[in-house]
Amino acid sequence: MPRTLTLIPLLLAAWSSPAWANDSSFEGHGAGVINVSEARVQMLKEHIVIKPLDEIHGRWRAQCEFWFKNLSDQPVTVQIGFPDWWVWGDAPGKYAIKDFEVWVRNQQIKPEHKEVNSKKNDILRAKGTEYQAAYLWSVTFKPNEEVYIKNIYTFGGYSTMSAYNDHLLHNGNYDRIKDQIWYKLPPKKVFEAKKKQEELDDPPNNVNIRHIYDSKPVIWGDSIHATIRYIVTSGRSWAQPIREAKIEVHLPKGVFPHLMIISPGNYEYKEGVLLWSRKGWTPTEDIEISFLFPIPSEDEALNGPIFNNLEEFNHWMALAKRNRYAPEIYQRVEALIRYLAGQGELKVKIALPTLPEDKPTKRPFTELEHAMLKALEARIK
């Protein structure tokens, strides 16, 4: 009799707990495929492509391709489940995952959508996720057979009016993300003290780290933000390693290069695409991208500088070098510096609501801008 097992694919977009998010909206998760109980099936390869359907606060489309192999000489029947969540905040509709499609061996099949109790049903539960429904379908592997499976769907991600540094209060995010942050972080003890106070509040006051509206210089960690997340650690549940993985995130055109926090490192950034490529891979950290929207003074737009000081700029340049940023990324930073000094044009409109609508009046470059332009030109050549 063929053995039956259950797998869970998850493309997780933008997860944060509604218990501490202020003025937030959650419209779905996503992730890789989880093998709950069967070591005889290996993920040979995965190729994930995530693209925006509109601007940052809109929806995203995911195409997830997986190649699996039954490593045994026995047939194996697999029940696969893709979790779905209730939306909250301003998101429309009851469930988050929309336009869901399943393809097996290049043939489209219709999955069943049903409510589940994820707390009681361990088979259909992924660690760290609480969901209310799932798409279900079955696949039978012949002995030693390789099977191609594709999922396509849309999700809305997570956005909040909370400061980005609030995000670092939870789920070990401070230690996980700190090496990919170029601005100066408060010491960890500040975050730990704040989290302890938050836990003592009854009821929770959701104060977190308050926005400072008249911040000069700009406090980058005070930015409101939107986040998407792709869960790759689920791949550890398969017979290891994953032979080959490629995860592409296509960014909205107006995203500005330094107003993102991207983790983990060791990725490539070119032509508007973030790319993680791995071979012989056992994933240990999930992919997360947060888009920052700095808070300006109440009575003026954010009109520069784009970095407060040379230390911030140098940290960003070092991060960009480690992660193989292409020359055109540095060109975009250079263009914004020139634009804010009234000495250049922007070829691509920046998705930053605080950017002045009218071109700034021409002025001399500051000492900081001169230093940044010199360093950027060296990278562009």
Buried (B, 14 or more C-beta within 10 A) or exposed (E): EEBEBBBBBBBBBBBBEEEBBBEBBBBBBBBBBBBBEBEBBBBBBBBBBBBBEEEBBBBBBBBBBBBBBBBBEEBBEBBBBBBBBBBEBEBEEEBBBBEBBBBBEEEEEEBEBEEBEBEEEEEBBBEEBBBBBBBBBBBBBEEEBBBBBBBBBBBBBBBBBBBBBBBBBBEEBBEBBEEBBBBEBBEEEBBEEBBEEBEEEEEEEBEBBEBEEEBEEBBBBBBBBBBBBBBBBBBBBBBBBBBBBBBBBBBBEBBBBBBBBBBBEEBBBEEBBBBBEBEEBEBEEBBBBBBBBBBBBEEEBBBBBBBBEBEBBBBBBEBBEEBEBBEEBBBBBBBBBBBBBEBBEBEEEBBBEBBBEEEBEEEEBEEBBEBBBEBBEEBEE
